[in-house]
Amino acid sequence: MLHEISALPSAALSEAQSARLFARGRTVFPDGTTRATVERDPTPRYVLRGEGAYLVDVDGQRFLDLNNNFTTLIHGHGFAPTIDAVTRLLRDGTCFSHPTAHEIELAELLVDRIPAVEQIRFVNTGTEAVMFAIKAARAFTGRPGIAKIEGAYHGSYDWAEAGQGGTPSTWGSAEAPVAVPAYAGTPDLVADGVVILRFNDADGARRRIAASADRLACVLFDPMPSRGGLIPPDPGFTAAVVETARQYGILVVCDEVLNLRQSYHGASARYGIEPDLIAAGKIIGGGFPVGAIGGSRRVMRVFDGSAGRAKLAQGGTFSANPVSMVAGRVSMEAMSEAAFARLEAMGDRLRATIAGAIKLRQANYVISGAASLFRIHPKQTLPRDYRQAYLSADEAALMKAMSRFFRKEGILLPSGAAACLSTAMSDADIDKIADVFERFLATAPVSEGRTK
Ligand SMILES: Cc1ncc(COP(=O)(O)O)c(C=O)c1O
């Protein structure tokens, strides 16, 4: 049983306008908003505008934003070069049934930077990127199934979302994790077509990939799954996954929709993985909807219809729309190697300061993450996989209490997703995050059986 939570300051910030909007939203949207991922405590905070590292809500309060639209806004809100470029573009048209030079410019930038990407196709979301990467792997190999990491979130394509939301009562044994369906009515063929691997379990990955090899098109792999705990991969684990896949002619698809922000060359390059395909999104759209599938020419040829019918036809009314392409290019151009290095140094300093505060107080918290991403776990030791990172009811209440404490101090810390930094943040912002965490620890609630 959790105690002392009630001793925490309540969410006494003003939220009258947000509550009013939420009441209106409830009449037109089931559940009040149109994204299941919007955090609420108890109402969501409605935004008036963003200002660099900060956002202002409709009740006039200003917060340091550690969510940045689920890690998308690497420059924070209203990045002037992107806004200027998009503003200039708008009068010329926002979408055409014809290609524009803008798509080539963003593609060239990404091909130049990401070692695994020789060719690319654009879509509108990360969900679509993952879906087409899986379809491309199927079209290339002629096999239907996928293997994926337990607890990893890859968007809403049925096969990609199986096994993402398991609980202790549904996830099955450690040796044979279950492809828990994401919703009732999911066709059986989805679960039959998905093999779940436990993160950082090299032997299990080898065994499970080999056992289903003849029906697997790809291993869908996020090097540091955010919802899986934002835990670093063991090099032995990534090597086991890649080697076993190669041995059986199974493609390796890296989902870098979120983790591309880990370096100038992306996440798979950072962790020494050479995928056949990657899925990208978020930061490459500069704050506008985007997704991309990239990879070797050999595999990307499935999209090529120039000699007849493509093995995989991919279109999309808004795919490669010039607004997303221009915003993405301008935003990514500003992410020079030096800009990535600065973000990473800020992240390193923040993680080290927070880890130091935890050690000093011998508190039952750990911090994980890399580069500009971090996640604080109300756990004694660093989790190694989704099951270890999974929050009990008490731990979930502690996370909520922490987010609430941060919010009262003017910082929006996600309680269910990865937190991230933006280039709009200053050293003073980093100090403030660390300081608020230290003060949270000083007043932190504890659950029974735990020590501060
Ligand atoms: C790793 C990963 N893949 C895919 C997606 C889906 O992207 P989108 O929300 O743009 O559909 C997300 C979104 O958070 C993600 O984090």
The ligand as an ORCA input file, in Angstrom:
! r2SCAN-3c Opt
* xyz 0 1
  C       9.433      3.887    -31.800
  C       8.168      4.408    -32.409
  N       7.701      3.865    -33.546
  C       6.583      4.290    -34.132
  C       5.846      5.316    -33.578
  C       4.581      5.764    -34.249
  O       4.780      7.045    -34.784
  P       3.505      7.986    -35.090
  O       2.937      8.388    -33.762
  O       4.079      9.127    -35.873
  O       2.554      7.165    -35.886
  C       6.282      5.918    -32.404
  C       5.506      7.003    -31.781
  O       5.711      7.408    -30.661
  C       7.472      5.452    -31.789
  O       7.928      5.980    -30.647
*
